[in-house]
Amino acid sequence: MTETVHYDREGQIAILTVDNPPVNALGHALRVELLAAIERFEADDAEIAVLVGAGRLFLGGADVSEFGKPPKDPWLPELIGHLERVAKPVVAAIHGAALGGGLEVALGCHYRVALAGAKLGFPEVSLGILPGAGGTQRAPRVVGTDAALELITSGAPVDATRAQVMGLVDRMVEGDDPRLAGIAYAGELLEQGAVARPVADMPAPAAPGRDWSDWNVELEARHPGQIAQIKAAEAVRAACEMSFEDGLAEERRLFDLLVDTPQREALVHAFFLERQVSKLPELKGVEPRAVEAVGVVGGGTMGSGIATAAVLAGLPVTLLEQSEEAADKARLTIEKNLDGAVKRGKLTEEKRGRIDLTTTTDFEALSEADVVVEAVFESMDVKRQVFDQLDHVMKDGAVLATNTSYLDVGEIAGGTRRRADVIGMHFFSPAHVMKLLEVVVPDTTAPEVTATAFALGKRMGKIAVRAGVCDGFIGNRILSHYRAAATEMVLQGASPYRIDAALEAFGFAMGPYKVADLAGLDIGYMTRERKGLQTGEVNPDWDDRLYEMGRLGRKTGRGYYIYDEDSPKGRPDEEVTRLIEEVRAERGVEPREFTDTDIVERYLTAMVNEAARVVGEGIAKRPLDVDAVLLFGYGFPRWRGGPMTYADHVGLATLRDRVARYAEDNPDFWQAAPLLVELADSEKQFKDLN
Ligand code: 3H9
């Protein structure tokens, strides 16, 4: 077994170095060795100890993969309790990050020094739990109740400078060697005759500045539907109102309660899938091509967004438009995007000054790009013309990517003499903000081209998901299906406003009709026009009528909702309701009542059913790929883990039976996906296929 904690001496100072790559997670083996090292220090004649992390950070927290499994001694809370009671002082020397259980270990030490740039925080709530190794009891004693509540319930880390202001660390030092910083600080403490200083012995913290009930109201508003934040605040409250020991017991009780929830399971699934999606067996050992310059064809919203994402990643970008005027407009859009990035703290002024962006109207100017992404009008003819030009000018080995959201990437590739270099890179609008990137891979694409698209996506900060070729790939294909289910419900009696409200209450950032207004009703119209109506699909003709009335959504102030000064986020419109009633009357539909539960169940059943087809046909390689697409591109609530995780939770047999029940109304639309039936019949789950 490799040693995960090294012990050495520097005069009277013992140095305990945690070395458990990649992030020094506090898994069982490490806890055993850390406890042994602490005991060694106790028996040793060293007078003070420094605890430091090897590699890029101090401690990344508890080992997330151990949650839900039987706990093994020593538990982190006991380990930290032991550490805190060591009679000689212990200093935490923090660099990189001290997160979750890692910060709890630091709070179990008696003194804390952090290198500039280090991040300290409690991300537990983003995993559906709370700091369960004393963090909720020690942090408020050290930084005060309000600051601790903010840290613990937001999950957001603070940097070392802020940590020092808060009192979370005793001092912050410049430099890049935490060992040296720890030794220097320990030396000073020795000279001063510093003694062990357990946080547990500090008095209980005062109640927060605001009432506990105000905190709860705010947390419910900030994180609707989620429970970890509320329980975390409850644990902090225990710190104020109970003895340290009783507070710890209360923290443990609340922690155990959260560990057993589907929310915790879903959030941990989301944490790992962010990393798993890019791990494709087909790319094992495949080296991506080098990317040092990027070209973008088309400077509309998508093209400008893609160019922005690429310059933000530090890449030189050349953007091609048809006219000087259009090129100037694109540049302006990109500048505006970059200003926004500076405002949001995503880009420093200094880096902003160094961006490398060229606009051009000449295809030749793209010839040296390593990757070119086409983002022109969504038409096969137009795209093929662009690819024909690119085929002529691009250097050998360049990757030719299309940002199409529906079209057959294989057909686009087929028009070139370099099919193996052509791939889909489907970004989501706004492309410099949205995390999702679908990498659409036709059979003809070379593996290193796929690897290059993934590497470029990562560099741009995207979560890249592999998709096969079909109409709409993973996301838009599933979207058109659940949108059709919503349309069907409207026709049968549900109002679009009720549908939006029900789905927002489920946890979606926005309901489908608000999304449609944001995207523009022209997008849906063009899609329907291109596809024609498909068998079984409900004719959504009020959508078309709204479009014909010039109600294009937010951009025209009217769509499904009215947007004006009184209601910048939109309010329902009688005119839309009347129009829908007319359509129902024309079709002789007697409207019926849909409860919020009916709405959510139908909508999600349609989503899962189509997702099962997408997986069954190999368009998505694994159910987790579908979860990633819906989580990072379509506003599915992260704390529900994605549609496949939701489906496993509800039970696949239940979903199969729901489809059969809905089919009584509309047998063409509601046909159970073969994979759903197969898994349900064999009592398996989607996660078995991950
Ligand atoms: C906690 O502490 C609970 C306690 O309060 C109570 C306990 C009783 N565990 O992200 P990266 C893996 S909850 C297991 O690409 P980066 C990760 O999956 C925990 N594995 O690196 C990946 O594996 P692979 C609170 C972990 O440099 C590899 O390490 N802590 C953990 O971009 C590299 O990760 C957190 O929530 C973990 N804790 O970012 C921190 N962390 O190579 C979660 C990472 O196989 N972690 N892995 O794909 C992070 O935020 C980032 O990983 C970090 C480094 C910022 C540390």
Residues whose N, C-alpha, C, O or C-beta is under 5 A from the ligand:
A	BS01	3H9	P22 V23 A25 G60 G61 A62 D63 V64 S65 L76 L99 G100 G101 G102 P123 E124 L130 P131 G132 A133 R275
